[in-house]
Amino acid sequence: MEEKVLYFKLPEGAQYRKVIVAEDGMIGIAYSEECTCQQKEKAKVEIPKPKALVGGDEVYQNDDVPYWYCKIKNGRDTFMHVYMEDLTEEDLLYDSKTGKKRKFSTKGQKKYKKDVLEALENKPKEGFRWIAVYEPSPTPNGSVQFVEGEKPLVGFSCPEWDKMLKEYSPENESAKISKTTYFLLSLRWLKDGFATLEQLADHSEEIGHYRDSENPKHDFEKTGERKFGGVCGFVGNTCIIVEDPNSESGYSLLGGSYYYFGCESPLAGVYRILAPGSKDNYSVSWLELKK
């Protein structure tokens, strides 16, 4: 009897598992398919190359994230470019990995949705902001710097942070980070697959430094010790004082510090500041640049 062979091609992305012979003589090929989310995770995120900051070095990229960086102050301080032009409501409402519509089921997720939609309505006309890669720390002469390996600078009031950060780099329109920038950065991470809705809105211990994070210090980590999404210390470690027009005082406290559990004060947690003149020993104000 002449032997014959039947060939057929598996779908793209499929992996052969085994041959199955049924009782009726039917023969099947068992295979597995790479899920859509895995395929999309491999897709490269393309962020347009921005112009350098005023007085800055040439912009560059690191291997671990698709974002751009620039150093100023003679190469001492590093800033990350937060591209916002392409961020839309679709990025919030639909999972970029699966294409499925997101369900905002918890109280934290519903609040996060509201804050992100508000941030999108107030998206900067420039379509970007630069933010410091590291938490602020003091220089020997009493000014502020954004470098690795230092203890975060805490213990200042909101007006003191305003003055300090405004004077840092007037040529780049330096200022305290706004609530808008804060939530658009989180949406950037959500869109690009760095964080899940649950990690941002419900429990952030997996992406930051909290009491229940991996290897917690139960004290401030030094700047640059824990990295996420291209920046260090932004999630946990220290709370972040932001400009917030919805707050009676004009300021709010976002996220949480090492003192809290990740579910107590996740990244999306918003706590309005009632006494802006008081000093907070667990908080910093992050810096943004507009040029």
C-alpha positions in Angstrom: 0.0 0.0 0.0 1.3 3.4 -0.9 1.9 5.7 2.0 0.4 9.1 1.8 0.9 12.3 3.9 -1.5 15.1 4.5 0.1 18.5 5.2 -1.6 21.6 6.6 -0.2 24.8 8.1 -1.0 25.8 11.7 -2.3 29.3 12.3 0.3 32.1 12.8 1.5 32.1 16.4 0.3 28.5 17.1 2.4 25.9 18.8 2.1 22.2 18.0 1.1 20.0 21.1 0.1 16.5 19.9 -1.8 14.3 17.5 -5.3 13.1 18.7 -6.9 10.1 17.1 -10.7 9.8 17.9 -12.7 6.6 18.1 -14.4 7.3 14.8 -11.0 7.5 13.0 -10.9 11.3 12.9 -7.4 12.7 13.4 -6.8 16.1 15.0 -3.8 18.2 15.7 -3.8 19.8 19.2 -2.1 23.2 19.3 -2.1 26.3 21.5 -2.4 29.9 20.3 -0.5 32.8 21.8 -3.1 35.1 23.3 -3.8 38.5 21.8 -2.5 40.2 25.0 0.9 38.5 24.7 1.1 39.6 21.1 0.3 43.1 21.9 2.7 43.2 24.8 5.5 42.5 22.3 4.5 45.5 20.2 6.9 48.3 20.5 5.5 51.6 21.9 6.6 54.4 19.7 7.1 57.8 21.4 8.2 60.7 19.2 11.6 62.2 20.0 11.1 65.6 21.8 13.4 68.6 21.7 15.9 69.0 24.5 15.1 71.1 27.6 16.4 74.6 27.7 20.1 74.3 28.8 19.8 70.5 28.6 21.9 67.7 27.0 20.8 65.7 24.0 17.7 63.6 24.6 18.1 59.8 24.9 16.3 56.6 25.7 16.9 53.8 28.1 16.5 50.1 27.2 13.7 49.3 29.7 11.1 51.9 28.7 10.1 53.7 25.5 10.3 57.1 27.0 12.8 59.9 26.4 15.2 61.6 28.9 17.2 64.8 29.2 19.7 66.0 31.8 20.1 69.6 32.9 22.1 71.5 35.6 25.3 70.4 33.8 24.2 66.8 33.6 23.3 66.5 37.3 19.5 66.2 37.2 17.5 63.8 35.0 14.0 64.4 33.6 11.6 62.1 31.7 9.4 63.2 28.9 5.7 62.4 29.5 4.1 62.3 26.0 0.4 63.1 26.3 -0.7 64.0 22.7 -1.9 60.5 21.9 -3.7 59.8 25.2 -7.5 59.6 24.8 -10.6 58.4 26.6 -10.3 55.1 24.6 -7.0 54.3 26.5 -8.9 54.5 29.7 -12.1 52.7 28.8 -10.6 49.9 26.7 -7.7 47.5 27.6 -4.9 48.1 25.1 -3.8 44.5 25.3 -7.0 42.7 24.7 -9.3 45.4 23.2 -11.9 44.6 25.8 -13.9 47.3 27.6 -12.8 47.8 31.1 -15.1 47.4 34.1 -14.7 50.0 36.8 -16.2 48.0 39.6 -14.6 49.2 42.8 -14.9 52.6 44.5 -11.2 53.3 43.8 -11.6 52.4 40.1 -14.6 54.6 39.7 -12.8 57.5 41.3 -9.7 56.9 39.2 -11.9 57.0 36.0 -13.3 60.3 37.0 -9.9 61.8 37.8 -8.4 60.6 34.5 -11.3 61.9 32.4 -10.9 65.2 34.1 -7.2 65.2 33.4 -7.8 64.4 29.7 -10.1 67.4 29.5 -7.3 69.6 30.9 -4.5 68.0 28.8 -1.7 70.5 28.2 -1.9 72.2 24.8 1.8 71.4 24.3 1.0 67.7 24.5 3.7 66.8 27.0 5.4 67.6 30.3 8.8 66.7 31.6 9.0 65.3 35.2 11.9 64.6 37.5 13.1 61.0 37.5 14.1 61.1 41.1 12.4 62.5 44.3 13.8 65.9 45.4 16.8 66.0 47.7 18.8 68.9 49.2 22.0 70.3 47.8 24.8 71.5 50.1 23.9 75.1 49.6 20.2 74.5 50.5 18.6 74.4 47.1 17.0 71.3 45.5 18.3 68.6 43.2 17.0 65.5 41.5 19.7 62.8 41.8 20.2 59.2 42.8 21.3 57.9 46.2 20.0 60.7 48.6 17.3 60.9 51.3 14.1 62.5 50.0 13.6 66.1 51.0 10.5 66.3 53.2 9.2 68.7 55.9 8.1 71.6 53.8 4.8 73.4 53.4 2.9 73.8 50.1 3.9 77.5 49.7 7.5 76.6 50.4 7.5 73.9 47.8 5.9 76.4 45.3 8.7 78.9 45.8 11.5 76.3 45.8 10.4 74.5 42.6 9.5 77.7 40.7 13.0 79.0 41.3 14.6 75.8 40.2 14.6 76.3 36.4 12.5 79.4 35.3 13.8 79.0 31.8 12.0 75.7 31.6 8.9 77.0 33.5 9.5 74.7 36.5 6.6 74.2 38.9 5.0 71.8 41.3 3.5 68.8 39.4 -0.2 69.2 38.7 -2.9 66.7 39.4 -3.5 66.6 35.6 0.1 65.6 34.9 0.0 63.0 37.7 -3.0 61.2 36.3 -2.0 61.5 32.6 1.3 59.8 33.6 -0.7 57.0 35.1 -2.8 56.7 32.0 0.4 56.6 29.9 1.5 53.6 32.0 -2.0 52.0 31.7 -2.0 52.5 27.9 1.6 51.2 27.5 1.1 48.1 29.6 3.3 49.0 32.6 0.5 48.8 35.1 -3.0 47.4 35.5 -6.1 49.3 36.6 -6.1 47.4 39.8 -2.5 48.3 40.6 -3.2 52.0 40.0 -6.5 52.4 41.6 -6.9 49.6 44.3 -3.5 48.3 45.5 -0.2 49.7 44.4 2.2 47.6 46.6 3.4 45.7 43.5 4.6 48.8 41.7 5.9 50.9 44.6 7.4 51.1 48.1 4.7 50.5 50.7 4.6 48.6 54.0 3.5 45.5 52.2 5.7 45.8 49.1 8.5 43.4 48.3 11.5 44.1 50.5 10.0 47.1 52.4 12.4 49.3 54.4 9.9 50.7 56.9 11.6 54.0 56.3 12.4 56.2 53.3 14.3 54.5 50.5 17.0 56.6 49.0 16.2 58.3 45.7 16.6 56.0 42.8 16.4 52.8 44.8 13.1 51.5 43.4 12.2 52.2 39.7 8.9 51.9 38.0 7.7 53.1 34.6 10.9 55.1 34.0 10.9 57.1 37.2 12.0 56.3 40.8 10.0 56.7 44.0 6.9 58.1 42.3 4.7 55.3 43.7 4.9 54.9 47.4 8.0 55.9 49.5 6.7 59.5 49.8 3.3 61.0 49.3 3.2 63.6 46.5 1.9 67.2 46.9 0.2 68.4 43.7 -1.5 71.5 42.5 -5.3 70.7 42.5 -7.9 73.4 41.6 -10.6 71.2 42.9 -9.2 71.4 46.4 -10.3 74.4 48.6 -6.7 75.1 49.4 -5.5 74.5 45.8 -3.4 71.5 46.9 -3.9 67.8 47.3 -1.8 64.9 48.5 -1.7 61.9 46.1 -0.6 58.3 46.6 1.0 57.1 49.8 4.3 56.7 51.6 6.3 53.7 52.9 4.2 54.0 56.1 1.0 52.9 54.4 -0.2 49.6 52.9 -0.7 49.6 49.1 -4.5 49.2 49.4 -4.7 52.1 51.9 -3.1 54.7 49.8 -2.8 53.5 46.2 -1.3 55.7 43.5 -4.7 57.0 42.6 -5.6 58.0 46.1 -6.5 61.8 46.4 -6.5 63.5 49.8 -7.2 67.2 49.8 -4.9 69.4 51.9 -6.8 71.6 54.3 -3.9 73.4 55.9 -1.3 74.2 53.1 0.9 76.1 55.6 1.6 73.0 57.6 4.8 70.9 57.1 4.5 67.3 56.1 7.3 64.9 57.1 6.1 62.1 54.7 5.6 64.1 51.5 7.5 65.7 48.7 6.4 67.8 45.8 7.4 66.4 42.4 8.7 68.7 39.8 7.4 69.2 36.3 8.9 71.3 33.4 6.8 72.8 30.6 9.4 73.7 28.0 
